[in-house]
Amino acid sequence: MIISTTPTLEGYPVKQYLGVVTGETIVGANIFKDFMAGIRDIVGGRAGSYEKVLIEAKETSMAEMKQRAEAMGANAIVGVDIDYETVGEGGTMLMVATSGTAVII
């Protein structure tokens, strides 16, 4: 399956638009990761534990969107958008939401 942020795919005309597809993931940050990220804020550097969680959440959300598109009979998703938000009391949870248009090319 081709997944693209662009509304069209060069060389692949869209034969049919099947509709909007989404994927959502919400993950929590544990206290150890928060502590380590706080240290990184003080001494500088990247928060590798948060980056790993962010990557995993994005991949899970994208996989869910792809699965839903396949269930509709799509072989591509165009116009993909990825949104990141903090949710929950005090922003303790991270939500990654993906959306796009399922198509047949």
Rosetta blueprint (number, residue, H / E / L):
1 M L
2 I E
3 I E
4 S L
5 T L
6 T L
7 P L
8 T L
9 L E
10 E L
11 G L
12 Y E
13 P L
14 V L
15 K L
16 Q E
17 Y E
18 L E
19 G E
20 V E
21 V E
22 T E
23 G E
24 E E
25 T E
26 I E
27 V E
28 G E
29 A L
30 N L
31 I H
32 F H
33 K H
34 D H
35 F H
36 M H
37 A H
38 G H
39 I H
40 R H
41 D H
42 I H
43 V H
44 G L
45 G L
46 R L
47 A L
48 G H
49 S H
50 Y H
51 E H
52 K H
53 V H
54 L H
55 I H
56 E H
57 A H
58 K H
59 E H
60 T H
61 S H
62 M H
63 A H
64 E H
65 M H
66 K H
67 Q H
68 R H
69 A H
70 E H
71 A H
72 M H
73 G L
74 A L
75 N L
76 A E
77 I E
78 V E
79 G E
80 V E
81 D E
82 I E
83 D E
84 Y E
85 E E
86 T E
87 V E
88 G L
89 E H
90 G H
91 G H
92 T L
93 M E
94 L E
95 M E
96 V E
97 A E
98 T E
99 S E
100 G E
101 T E
102 A E
103 V E
104 I E
105 I L
